[in-house]
Amino acid sequence: MIKPGIYVVKLKRNLLSLLFLSFTLCLLIFSKSNLPAVKSGLLLWANNVIPSLFPFFVATELLMHTNIITILGRILNPYMKPLFHIRGEGAFAFIMGILSGYPVGAKIAVNLRQNNICSKEECERLLSFTNNSGPLFIIGTVGIFMFGNSTIGLLLFITHLLACISVGFLFRYWKKDQVTFQKVSSHSSKQQKKFASFSNLGEILAESITSSISTILLIGGFVVIFSSIISILKASGLLSQLSLLLSPIFQVLHIDPNFIQGLLTGILEITNGISTISSIASKKISYNLIFTAFLLGFGGISILLQVWSIISKSDLSIKPYLYGKLLHGLLAAFYTYAFIHLFPFFNFDL
């Protein structure tokens, strides 16, 4: 007689195979609705992701070949160490992560680790708070394009930034006792980057563009795949059923259950989710903003997997990133709620 425990072990062993097979079958079954979703994902990637991220990828790759990290480390070390318990060189990931957007901060953190500029624990701390939504996306795409109001974009960016700094401060205690601030040898890593000069400028530019193309293609693949997954969930009715299951909780909290589907979509893929939430007509638009702030901070499973793929070739753990982004989303939602109620200028409720 086969014991029940054996079935559990076999199910765990074959779970991914079953999931991948189910996904393949769903692509065939729901191909009619899936094809437009894939086209939409490709357009989103081509029209929004590439123009906003690709130049930053190339710029950060080029900067990694200069002494800018050393300069920032020397200037910002007095602030980075007490605030985040990270050496000053980590400020490069912090600044570029704020200016550019997902997943630039994570990519720089991995580069800092691969080039032995920061320790493993420091780079894991950097992962927790330097991978953020950029101002171009928050103020431009979300604020102006989706909500039709630049002030809303400004509010969301301010609370996003405050939450980011708060997470970094709280994660200063991540494996704190294991970190020392001894000088790291610049020759101890086999992957140490060459410094740029006029003699090797063409070579370095080519390397930077090649590396950036690889990353942007990776992001495009995730956007398309998750557009397909969301389309399948909608066409199969699973998303609607899950929304109905959660609606009593939202009704008890006196929140419009229409937000559930947008929130679930955003947990999978941030752009589609925020687009859905911003389109929900509500006299209390503060709910729209609070849910949007959470999704901007959390980033979604799509970006989580992007970051996981980026760090897979390093010794960094995904755990601090996962915990940090969940905390970032919750703090951003809380700060947005507080700003709306403390400052009438940011209250858009009718």
Secondary structure, 3 states (H helix, E strand, C coil): CCCHHHHHHHHHHHHHHHHHHHHHHHHHHCHHHHHHHHHHHHHHHHHHHHHHHHHHHHHHHHHCCCCHHHHHHHHHHHHHHHHHCCCHHHHHHHHHHHHCCCCHHHHHHHHHHHCCCCCHHHHHHHHHHCCCCCHHHHHHHHHHHHCCCHHHHHHHHHHHHHHHHHHHHHHHHCCHHHCCCCCCCCCCCCCCCCCCCCCCHHHHHHHHHHHHHHHHHHHHHHHHHHHHHHHHHHHHCHHHHHHHHHHHHHHHCCCCCCHHHHHHHHHHCHHHHHHHHHCCCCCCHHHHHHHHHHHHHHCCHHHHHHHHHHHCCCCCCCHHHHHHHHHHHHHHHHHHHHHHHHCHHHCCCC
